[in-house]
């Protein structure tokens, strides 16, 4: 995903596009390490560029997704540090706050502290800041992240399927080219027992995202399509087409 660099000259813009391509194509540790090296090379010429630190954070995030054990945590910690730096260097930088929040969430999952207020508040505050600045950044990213947050959070700590659905509907509106927006919305509807709108979201996903199509950053489309079909099977088992199902409860 290419992000605009406000005020960049043609050479700087070309560098950012090159780095974005390297990150988007980075499906191995070696490729992402090359992207990291390219960012660091560019930082020697532009050491106060928030856009470059953002891309360094994104490279570490992608490395964390591929990593295992301690390496996984280390990469997400590096992602967090670089995203924080990006947000400081560039005023009202929604992308910086968004990536910071995403990395906070990953660290919360790894450390098993999602059920702790210590993890919840920083994530929520960071994503709400990104949302206030630019709700459309990363294809509705802040709404997507908050929608997932309220879906996963235990009810006793503030979880809410209603809030999840509200955010994810906005994510779909702002980011219609992101397949996860549709799938996460369908999961929230399913969890609440609202099967017809869950089916609609899944049908839109399968129609809008052919398996062999989509931008490079959506290389996971086949996996998401498979999960969508599995969820459709669950819906058909729970409530065959045309049958009404009462609304479910909030997260236990």
Secondary structure, 3 states (H helix, E strand, C coil): CCCCCCCCCHHHHHHHHHHHHHHHCCCCHHHHHHHHHHHHHHHHHCCCCHHHHHHHHHHHHHHHHHCCHHHHHHHHHHHHHHHHHHHHHCCCCHHHHHHHHHHHHHHHHHHCCCCCHHHHHHHHHHHHHHHHHCCCHHHHHHHHHHHHHHHHCCHHHCCCHHHHHHHHHHHHHHCCCCHHHHHHHHHHHHHHCCHHHHHHHHHHHHHHCCCCCCCHHHCCHHHHHHHHHHHHHHHHHHCCCCCCCCCCCCCC
